[in-house]
């Protein structure tokens, strides 16, 4: 399992033994990395993505991952477990002032629709974009 590689940066963590076995192609990883960099730069928040199995209960597990991110107060974590059909969006205290629960739920619904259509990477990229748009500029 790869954890949050370098907590607090442009991070995509996948629960896989080898990158080649991961859920994303190289092209998809590049799209995700690009989306994370833009979101971080434009908002001043730290966006991270975790894809893998969740411990149960899911919410406390995602909150534990979020707490590992450097400057967790300004961090936004999108945690997805495709096999368990779970999605959690965790915002730090400062990030929550800019991204409401309603905004996160709307982004989650959009991501879930893409996931249902078989587009994991596209759903995550769309979610990052929507959350960053709601957060606004730094």
Secondary structure per residue as TSV (DSSP state, phi and psi in degrees):
chain	resnum	aa	ss	phi	psi
A	1	X	-	360.0	131.9
A	2	X	-	-96.6	125.1
A	3	X	-	-90.8	-172.0
A	4	X	-	-58.1	103.9
A	5	X	T	-48.3	-58.5
A	6	X	T	-135.9	90.2
A	7	X	T	-48.4	128.2
A	8	X	T	100.7	16.6
A	9	X	S	-132.2	-165.0
A	10	X	S	-70.9	95.5
A	11	X	E	-122.1	127.0
A	12	X	E	-122.4	114.0
A	13	X	E	-109.2	130.0
A	14	X	E	-122.1	141.4
A	15	X	-	-87.8	76.9
A	16	X	-	-144.9	157.2
A	17	X	S	-77.2	-37.6
A	18	X	S	-135.0	145.9
A	19	X	G	-56.6	-36.8
A	20	X	G	-64.4	-23.8
A	21	X	G	-90.7	-2.1
A	22	X	S	-69.4	172.7
A	23	X	S	-77.8	-7.7
A	24	X	S	-118.7	147.4
A	25	X	-	-79.3	168.3
A	26	X	H	-59.1	-42.4
A	27	X	H	-61.9	-42.5
A	28	X	H	-65.1	-40.9
A	29	X	H	-61.4	-38.9
A	30	X	H	-65.0	-40.3
A	31	X	H	-62.3	-43.7
A	32	X	H	-63.9	-45.0
A	33	X	H	-60.2	-44.2
A	34	X	H	-61.4	-45.9
A	35	X	H	-61.8	-41.5
A	36	X	H	-64.3	-44.1
A	37	X	H	-62.6	-44.0
A	38	X	H	-64.0	-46.0
A	39	X	H	-60.7	-44.4
A	40	X	H	-63.9	-45.6
A	41	X	H	-66.8	-45.8
A	42	X	H	-74.5	-30.2
A	43	X	H	-100.4	-23.9
A	44	X	S	79.0	0.2
A	45	X	S	-90.7	169.2
A	46	X	E	-111.2	112.5
A	47	X	E	-98.1	134.8
A	48	X	E	-137.1	155.3
A	49	X	E	-128.9	135.8
A	50	X	E	-122.9	129.3
A	51	X	E	-126.0	121.0
A	52	X	S	164.6	-173.4
A	53	X	-	-72.4	142.8
A	54	X	-	-99.9	145.0
A	55	X	-	-76.8	159.9
A	56	X	S	-107.4	144.6
A	57	X	S	-72.2	151.4
A	58	X	H	-65.4	-45.2
A	59	X	H	-61.0	-50.3
A	60	X	H	-61.0	-33.2
A	61	X	H	-63.5	-47.0
A	62	X	H	-64.6	-37.9
A	63	X	H	-64.3	-36.2
A	64	X	H	-64.8	-42.6
A	65	X	H	-61.7	-44.9
A	66	X	H	-58.9	-40.3
A	67	X	H	-63.6	-20.2
A	68	X	T	-78.8	-13.1
A	69	X	S	-78.2	132.1
A	70	X	T	-59.6	137.5
A	71	X	T	57.0	52.4
A	72	X	G	-56.4	-25.6
A	73	X	G	-61.8	-30.0
A	74	X	G	-106.4	17.7
A	75	X	E	-101.9	149.4
A	76	X	E	-126.3	123.0
A	77	X	E	-113.5	127.7
A	78	X	E	-105.0	113.6
A	79	X	E	-114.2	125.8
A	80	X	E	-129.0	133.2
A	81	X	E	-122.5	92.3
A	82	X	T	-58.2	-41.1
A	83	X	T	-66.7	-33.1
A	84	X	T	-92.5	-5.2
A	85	X	T	57.0	50.2
A	86	X	E	-125.7	145.2
A	87	X	E	-141.0	130.4
A	88	X	E	-131.5	136.0
A	89	X	E	-118.0	118.8
A	90	X	E	-114.8	128.4
A	91	X	E	-117.5	139.7
A	92	X	-	-72.1	170.9
A	93	X	H	-56.7	-45.6
A	94	X	H	-71.3	-39.6
A	95	X	H	-64.1	-35.1
A	96	X	H	-64.3	-24.9
A	97	X	T	-69.0	-21.5
A	98	X	T	-109.2	-19.4
A	99	X	S	-125.1	107.4
A	100	X	-	-74.5	164.3
A	101	X	H	-58.8	-38.0
A	102	X	H	-61.8	-44.6
A	103	X	H	-60.1	-43.3
A	104	X	H	-65.3	-39.9
A	105	X	H	-64.8	-41.0
A	106	X	H	-62.8	-43.0
A	107	X	H	-63.2	-40.0
A	108	X	H	-63.1	-41.1
A	109	X	H	-63.9	-41.3
A	110	X	H	-63.5	-43.5
A	111	X	H	-64.1	-43.8
A	112	X	H	-60.4	-37.8
A	113	X	H	-63.6	-42.6
A	114	X	H	-66.6	-40.8
A	115	X	H	-61.8	-41.8
A	116	X	H	-62.1	-30.0
A	117	X	T	-85.1	4.1
A	118	X	T	88.3	11.5
A	119	X	-	-110.4	80.4
A	120	X	H	-64.0	-52.4
A	121	X	H	-63.5	-45.1
A	122	X	H	-61.8	-37.9
A	123	X	H	-64.9	-43.3
A	124	X	H	-66.1	-43.8
A	125	X	H	-60.7	-44.1
A	126	X	H	-62.3	-40.6
A	127	X	H	-63.8	-43.8
A	128	X	H	-58.9	-47.2
A	129	X	H	-61.7	-45.9
A	130	X	H	-63.9	-45.2
A	131	X	H	-63.9	-41.1
A	132	X	H	-65.5	-39.2
A	133	X	H	-62.2	-43.8
A	134	X	H	-65.8	-34.6
A	135	X	H	-69.1	-31.1
A	136	X	-	76.4	-177.4
A	137	X	-	-78.6	152.4
A	138	X	-	-65.9	360.0
